[in-house]
Amino acid sequence: MRGFDELQAREIAAGISAGEFSAREIACASLDAIERRDSEIGAFLQVTPELAIEAADRLDRARASGDKLPALAGVPLAIKDNMNLLGTRTTCASRMLESYESPFTATCVARMLDAGCLPMGKANMDEFAFGSSTESSAFHRTNNPWDTARVPGGSSGGSAAAVAAGEVVLSLGSDTGGSTRQPASLCGVVGMKPTYGAVSRYGVVAFGSSLDQVGPIGRTVEDVACAMDALTSGGRDPLDAMSRDVPADFLSFLDMPLDGLRFGIAPTLMEVEGLSPEVASAQERASRALEEQGATPVEIELPHLNAAIAAYHVIGSAEAFSNLARFDGIRYGYQQPGCKTLGQQISRSRARGFGAEAKRRQLLGAYLLSTEAYERYYIAAQKARTLITRDYEEAFRQVDVILMPTSPGVAFRFGEIEDPTRMYLSDMFTISINIVGNAGISVPAGLGETSHLPVSAQLVAPAFHDRELLGWARALERGLSGQAGSQTAGRVAPDFAGRGGEIA
């Protein structure tokens, strides 16, 4: 018997094409892994065995007919539950949308399915993507596969945990302030935020429209590159006004040499309060791994980055207030029974349908867009956004990418951080990339020396240099694999490896 825990996306597709195993066997192995492991993880809100088996059987029939199979044929995929998929509910982990049936399939999901992925189910998340720990889900929490007493990060915690627990090979998350990269970091997998506009958001429930970006999570950089090839296939999506054509063939950049290239390091980022020694050590290992492959470190300055968290929460909350206004118990969402007036219908439906964090963000957004606060806070945040953008532009005149932490520490225990403002600080290294729209990726950098939990390094590239970013990420992954204690790329969390998911 052979498990698919150790298989990468291309290996699965190649094995199916060669007849080593069938797509149905892969689907059953993934479903078996979910059945055996997810009671402890809680990565999924809805498992879709019928859709997965149906897709697998189509692939097996195509192979039997001699047809060429797509690039990701038979690769199990988890889909964050803010992305529509026909035949599933799209709840955004909220009571407000608990019974909402997807009327169509989001473009990003459709492109992954067209590439041959098997839809295994909808992944848990923080309600409407408001959070950094997946604790604000209205239905249940998701546990970190490396230590089930700890958070998996968020808001795409279910997507990251499903990959780290070996339930699926790839997943889709959405990243508004770090929500693919931060949970990928805490779960020891690879998570990417593509350039704003590189991947269509049509069919994805919006949080912050100027910040949101769909991104893939995988076991390795190669898996993520395969997903990016699928997500950008077909070019610009006419259904998303912000979608752009991007250069394809991400896989061809994975062997990109680093000789003569430069990466930036901002010393002030390594001095911020809350940065753990384990993460600082991971940055040193990452820098050394890049230098050993011919890249040159260059010190840079990002002087306005300390304003990023404040600017993000002003802009994000204002946009969230606008986007979630439609969920009023009349047009969309939960409808409170027994209301006698329109005012009662709206207020009681929203009070029952939304959780605490969703209410907090919308109340803040309503205030920030008020006449009293608009100039003082919202306009100031947009000015800060411009300054941060200029900082990055200046830095990228000196370097090709920037190396920085993804998360200030390892996964924290449930209940350890109760103050919302302290929780927001867990995204301190990821938020600025969403404000600017650049591409970023989190790469596993081994385990912390004391905690023995995953740590990571983040690489940031200029907008629409996503292919080059993946080349740097693969080089970092390759360099770290040769360092003692750094070999976590492609590994399933030890407690879950081999438990179910066998291929006959």
N, C-alpha and C positions, 0 to 999 in steps of 0.2 A: 504494500500500500504506500501511496505517496501523498503528502500533504501539499496544499498550495500556499502554505504560509511563506515559503521561501521563494515563490515564483513572482517574477516581475510581469508587468503588463505585456510586454512584447513576447516573453517566454510563453505565456498562456496562449496568445494569439498564434504563435508559431506552432505550439504543440497541437492545437486544434486543427490547423491547416495541414499538419503532417500526419494527422490521425493517431497521435500518441494518446489522446483522450478526446472526449466529445465535449461540446459546449454544455450539454445537459449535465455531464458529470461535474463540470466546474460549477454550474449553477447549484447542483445538489450539495457539493462540498461547501460552498459559501452559505447556503441555507442551513446546513448542518452546524457550521461554525457559529452562525447567529443563534441557533436554537440552544447550543451548548454553552455559549459564552455570554449572551446578551442579558441574561437574568442578573448577572453580576455587574454588567457595564451600563446597560440602559442607553445604548447609542441610538436605538431606533424608536420612532413613534409609530411607524407603520411598516411592516414587512410585506413585500409583494411577491410571494412565490409564484402566483399565476402569471404575472407579467414577466418574471425572470425566466421561467420554464418556457413560456411561449416564445420569447426572444431567442433562447438557446436552441429550441427546436427549429426555428427558422434558419439559424446558422448551420445546424447539422444537415438540414435538407439542402441548403445551398452548397455545402461541401460535397454532399453525395451526388449532386448534379454537376459537379466540376466547376462551379462558379468560383471566382476569386473572392476571398473573404476580406472584409474591411480590416483596417489596421489594428483595431482593438477588439477583434472578435472574441467574445466569451469572457471579457474582463468584468468581474463583479464591481458594481458602482453603487455607492450610497449618495443620496440627493438631499441636501439640506431642505428642511420643510418650509422654506419661504419661496421655493421654486415650483411652479405648476408642472404637474405631470398628469396627463389624462388617465383616468382610472384610479386616481388616488385622491385623498384629502390633502389640502394645503392649509395647514393650521397656523403656521408661524409660532407654534408652541403656545398658543393663546386660546383661552375660552371664547374670545371674541370670534374666532374662526373655527371652532371645534368641529362643526359639521359642514364646512365649506368644501364642496367637491370641485376639483380642478376642471374647468371647462375646456382647457387646451393644454398644450405642452410648451413650456418656455423654450426659447431658441437654444440656450446653452445646453439644456437637457436633451433636446432633439438632436443636436449635433453630436453629443456623446453617444446617444443611442444609434444614430446613423453610422457612427464609427464602429459599432458592434458591441458596445457595452451592454451588460445585463442589469436592468434596474432592480436592485435587491430591496429597496425601500426608502422611506423618508426618514432623515436623521434628525434627532433632537437638537434643540438650539435654545438660546436665551429668547424669551418672548419678544417677537418682532425684532430680534437681533440686538436688544438692549441689554448688554451685559458682557462680562469677561470670564464667566465661570460656568455657564449653563445652569446656574441655580435658579434663574428667574423663569424657567420653563413652567408653564401652568400644569404640566402633567406628571413629570418626574424628573429627577436630576440624572445627569450622566456622570459616571465615575471614571477616573483615570485608570487605564489598564495597568499602569506601572505601580499604582497604589490606590486601591479602590476607596480609601478614606480621603483621597485628595481630588480636587477639581480637575477636569480635562482642559480648562480654559474655555473661552467663548468669544463670540457667540456661536461659532461653528464647532462647539465641543463634541456633539454627536458625530459629525463628519470626521473629525480627527481621531476620536476614540475608536470608531468602527475600523479605521485603517490600522491603528496601533494594536488593536486586539486581534487582528488577522481575520476579521469578518468579511472584509472586502479588500480589494487592491487599490481602488481609486475612490475618491469622493469629491463632491462639489460643495464648496462653502461660499459664503459671501463675506466681503471684507470692507467694512465701513471705517474702522479705526484700528484694524489689526486682527479682524475676526477669522481669518484663515491662518495667519502667521503665528499669532500668540497661542492658540490651541495646538497647532502643529508643534510648536516649540515645547510645550508642556507635556505632550504625548510622545515626543521623540520621533516625529515623522517630518516629511517635507511639505511645506505649505507656501503657496505663491499668491501674491496679489499682482495681477497683470496691470499694465498701464491703464489708466482710466479711459474707457472707450474701446479697449482692445477686444473685449468679450461682450457680447450682447447681454443686456439686462432685461430684454423683453420677456415678460412672464414671471419676473422676480418681484415679489412684494417689496416696495421701496421703504427704506428707513431714511437715509439722507441722500437725495438724488444727485448731489454734486460730489458725493464721497463714495457711494457704493460701487463695488466691483466684484463680479464673480471670479473665483479662483479655484484651482484644483489642489487637492491634497493627495499625496501618494507616499509609498514606502521609500522611493528613491527619486533623485533628480530626473533620471530617465523616465520614470513613470509620469512625472509631472510634465515633462517635455512632450510625451505622447499625448497627454490630455490637452496641452496647448495646441498641438497640431489639429486635434479634433475640434476644439472650441473655436478656432479661427478659420476653419475650413469654410469655404463659401464666401469669405470676405465680409464686407460690411453688411449688417442686418438692416434692411430698410425700415423695419418695425421699431428700431431704436434710434432716435434722432442723434444720440451721442456716439453711436457705433462708428468705428473707423476701419478701413482696410489696414491690415498689418502684414508685414512680411511673414511668410509661412516657413515650413521646414525647420522647426525648432530642433529636431534631432541632429541635424547636420552641424550644429554649433557645440555639441557636447564634447568634442575633441579639440576645441579651440585652444591654441597655445597661449600662455600668459606672458611669454617673453616680450619685454619692452612695454608692457601695460602697467598701469598704476592704480592702486586702490587707496582711498582716503580713510584716515582715522582721525576722529575729532576727540582730542584728549579730554575736553570738558565733559563729554558724555560718559567717560569712565570715572568721573568724580561725583556723579549725581547721587543724592541721598537715596538709599534703598537698593542700590546695586549690590548684589551678593558677591562674595569672593569667588564662588564657584562659577558664576557667569563671567566675571572678569578674567578668570583663568581660561575659560573657554574662548574668550576673544583673543587671548595671547596665543593659544594653540591654533586658532583659525588664521591669525596673521602669519604665524610661522609656516603654516601649510601653504599659504599663497606665495610667500617669499621663496620657499623651496622650489616652487615651480616657475620662478622667473619674474614674478610681479614685484613691483617696488612700492613700499608704503610711503604715503605722503600725508603730513599733518595738514588738516583743514580746519576751518572755523565755520560753525553754523550758529551765529550769535543770537538769532531770534527763536531758536528751537524751544526755549523755555516758555514761550507763549503758545506753543502748539496745543497743549491739553485744554487750556482755557478757550482758545479759538475754536477748537473742534467741538467742544460741548455747547458753545453758543450756536455755531452753524448747524451742527447735527440736531440739536434739540429744536431749533426753529424749523428745520426741514421735516423733522419727525412730526411735529405738531401739524404742519400743513398736510403731510402725506396720510396721517391717520385720522384726519377730520372726517373722512368718508365713512368710517366705521361708527355709525350713529344709531344702529338699531332700526333704521328705516331703509337705507340704500344697501348697506352691507353689514354682515356680522350678526352677533347675538342679539336677539330681540326679547327684552324682558316682558313677560306676559302681565296682563292686568292693568296696564297703564291707561289713564283716562285722558291725558293731554299730551300734546306733542313734546312739551318740555319734560314731562315725566318719562316719556318713551326714550328720549335721547339721554337724559342724565342717568336714569336707572340702568339702561342697557350698557352704557359705557362704564358705569361704576361696577357692574357685575362682570362685564366682559374683559376688562383690562386688569392686569396685575399691578403691583405696587411700583415696579420700575417703569413700566409703560406710562403709568399716570404721572410719575415724577418727571419724566422727560417731556411729556406733553404740557404739563403745567409750566415747566421752565420755558419751553418754546413759546407758549402763549404770552408769557410775560415779556420775553425778549423781543417779540414782534409788536409789542404795544407801543403806543405813541410815546409813553414815558421812558421806555428803555431802548428803543430802536437805534437811535443815534449813539447813545452812550455805549451800548454793548454790541449790537449786531454789526453796525458799520465799523466799529473798532476791530471786531473779529475779522472782518473781510480785509481790513488794512493789514492786520497781522498776517493774514494768509498771503498777501502780496509780498510782504517782507520775507517770510519763510521761503516762498517760491524763489525769490531773488537770491537768497542764501544758497539754495541748492544749485541754481544756475551758475553762480560763481564757483561753487565747489567743483562742478562738473567741467569747468574750463581747465581745472588742474588735474582731475583724475577721471578714470573710466567708470569706476563703481565706488561705493562707500561701504565700509565694513562697520557694523555696530551690533549691539545686542538685539535680540528680539523681545525677550521678557527680562525684567530686572532680577527675577529669581526663578526657582523651580516651582512646580505645582504646589499650591498651598492647600491646607486642610479645609474641609467644609466647615463653615462657621468661623474660620480664623479671621476673616476680614468682614466685618459687619457694617463699617462706615462706608457709604457709597463713594465718597470722595477718595478714600484710600483704594477702593476697588478700581476707580478710574485710572489710578497711577500705574496699574499693571500694564497699561497700553502706552506708557510714556515713550517707548522707542519705536512704536509703529504708527502712531497717529499722524505724524507730520507727512508721511508718504501719501496718505489719503488726501490730506489738505492740498498737497501739491499735484497729485495725480501720477507720480512716478511709479515705476515697477519695483517690487520688493519680494524677497524670498527668504524663508527661514530654513536653515540646513542643520540637521542634528550634529552636535559636536561632542558626543559622548555622554557620560554620566558624571554628575557632581561628585567630588571627592568625598564629601561628608554625607550628603543625602542619598547618593546612589540613584538619583532620579535624572531624567533627561535634561540636558542643557543644549543650547543652540547658538548659532551665529546668524546674523542677518546681513544680506547683501542688498544694496539699493542701486538702481541704475536710472539713467535719464529716461524720460517718457519715450516709448516705442523702441527702446533698446532691449526688449524682452528676450530676444534670442541670445544676445550677448550675455545678458544676466544669467541665463541658464548655462551658458558655457562657463562662466565664473563659478556658478554653484556646483557644477559637476567637478570642476577642478578642486574646489574646496572639499567636496565630499571625498574625492579620490585622495587628496592630501591628508585629510583627517583619518582615513582608513588605515594609513600606515603608522599612525601614532598610537601608542599604548593607551587604552582606556577610552578611545574615541570612536570605536567601531560600532555605531548604532544604526547607521543607515541600512534600511531594508530589513531590520529586525522587528519581529513581533514582540510585544511585551512578554517577558519570560513566563509569567504565570498563565498565559493563555496560548502559547505556542504549542501546537500539536494536539490541542483539545478539540477534536472534531475537525471537519474540513478535509478529510482524506479523499484522495482521488483513486479510484480502482485502477 
